[in-house]
């Protein structure tokens, strides 16, 4: 049943993104920002962790999880390190994903020539 809910929840997040494109005519950057902020707000309210427990990868893989990770890391480090923890916590949790995006983008640029 976990696969079913992961599919449904992950698909629902994608449908929300597609609605932002088609109905509200938002560009990809605005849509991505909206979904990241929604995930951040949900984590700030304590709603995203139960959401991940219910939906598994359906909630932890989409871009909303990045917002969750930013806020989650900042709040954890705020408790343990004080005010500076807000900044360090963000990087502590998301640095692997950001580094991977940079490295893989660079590697792709070596092999793919843009059409122009």
Buried (B, 14 or more C-beta within 10 A) or exposed (E): EEEEBBBEBBEBBBEBBEEBEEEEEBEEEEBBBBBBBBBBBBBBEEEBEEBBEEBBBBBBBBBBBBBBBBBBBBBBBBEEBEEEBBEBBBEBBBEEEEEEEEEEEEEEEEEEEEEE
